[in-house]
Amino acid sequence: MNNGKFGLVVFLGLGLIALGLSAFTVNERELAIKLQVGQVVTADYEPGLHFKIPIVQTVRKFPSRILKIDDDPQRVFTLERTAMQVDYFVKWRIVDEVPFYTSTGGNITRAEDRLREIVKNSIVTEFGKRSVQEAISVERLELMRDMLATATATAQGLGIELVDFRVKQVEFVQEVRNSVYEQMREERARVAAEIRAEGSEAAELIRSTADKDRTVLLADAYRDGQKIRGEGDARAAEIYANAYTRDPEFYAFYRSIDAYRKSVGKDGDILVLNPDNEFFRYLNRSDGGQ
């Protein structure tokens, strides 16, 4: 190989090396900035092939996907100064690579540490505004929305967007949990006692009303029975009187026969009377005369 061809090969090799050192790619899941002497000179790259000056310029890339912080439970105090444990997670992503680089040096771990402090301050602030009942009740969605808004305002200076902020669990710390549960038991016992007292009062009222109604019903029934019985006795006396008036002898005969039927003719009956007794007056007379 002559010197001309060798020089051409060297030149092409150096050109390929320079091209390799100056070219870089950015994919759709990345954000990139170009630095020169530590200063940002270009940002907001579109996905594709780009170039830089070798050695003089460098490129930093950051993920544009959603990242997650699932930290240890945070100890907070409510409006009544009750200690609670809050278990949460945060989803975030880098939306502005320039302030992200200038504020964190482009270090994801440092950014997460800064974000943890922002989130913890937001949790402490929002829980400190609310009572225990509000913190664990249906206002949980409002609480998370307020915490997200508070943290987002601070995180914007880092070039970070908070995508989601969720409270997974809120519970009392161990040292106050037993006392709270005891208070809850006492409250439930008090409510149960009130309900039982109200039930006993209602039952007593029902019983007294039923007893009164029973007494009234029995009195009315006795009154109506006595009235009917009196009317029947009066009607029977009237019938007896009419029968006696029409034929006294037949009435006396009928009453005697009825007395015979009720007094004699039953198994084991013994009747000891003088045969001439007035009771046998109609039995001793066979001719039917007086």
KATA-V928689 format. One record per run of one state. SS is the DSSP state (H for helix, E for strand, C for the rest). FROM is the first residue (numbers start at 0). TO is the last residue. Records with the same first field share a line. If there is no record, write none. Layout:
# KATA-V928689
SS->FROM-TO / FROM-TO
This chain:
# KATA-V928689
C->0-1 / 26-28 / 36-37 / 42-46 / 51-55 / 63-65 / 69-72 / 77-81 / 94-95 / 104-106 / 128-130 / 136-138 / 158-158 / 172-172 / 246-246 / 263-276 / 280-289
H->2-21 / 96-103 / 107-127 / 131-135 / 139-157 / 173-245 / 247-262 / 277-279
E->22-25 / 29-35 / 38-41 / 47-50 / 56-62 / 66-68 / 73-76 / 82-93 / 159-171
